[in-house]
Amino acid sequence: MFQNPSDDINQYMSSVSSNHPNATAQYIPGGLWENDTWTVTGGDSDFGTYYKTADSADKLIEAFQTISSQVSSTHLDANAVVVDNVPSNFALNEGSVKVYTADCTGKSGEELTWSKTPDPVNRDITTTIPANKNADGSQTISTTGFNFYENWCGLDSNNKPTGKKLII
């Protein structure tokens, strides 16, 4: 797929990272006697350093230390907004979007398990469908009021299930 895997993969990964928000990549299938290729257009860089490479364990540790020093912590409380972009081939109207929560009931192997019957959401959780569509015909739905921080899902220190998930 890549002629020079080390260079090509790094160029591709950097281009599709947030370093280049307008980057594109296009797959070009080869002919009968030609190899498949990719054309990567880097777009304008925002001069970010979101994509990092490491050629040793020490460089990998350094990359993670750099990232962790730049990331701020936040609590996804009831002010968090879940945004769903719905393509133009789906028709949305008032009442077509349902919102539920489901209790975390435990863990089976590595997977969390959930209550079989989702609960209708309380009045604090609201979903908004704007009257106007986006320029491309899509619609954007926003849901607020669910406190992800208080509804963290998993097993607590006593190995008991806790939390709820939001289902839109």
PyMOL commands that set and color helices and strands:
alter all, ss='L'
color gray80, all
select helices_A, chain A and resi 5-16+57-70
alter helices_A, ss='H'
color red, helices_A
select strands_A, chain A and resi 24-28+37-41+81-86+100-108+111-114+119-120+126-128+139-144+154-155+161-162+164-167
alter strands_A, ss='S'
color yellow, strands_A
deselect
rebuild
show_as cartoon
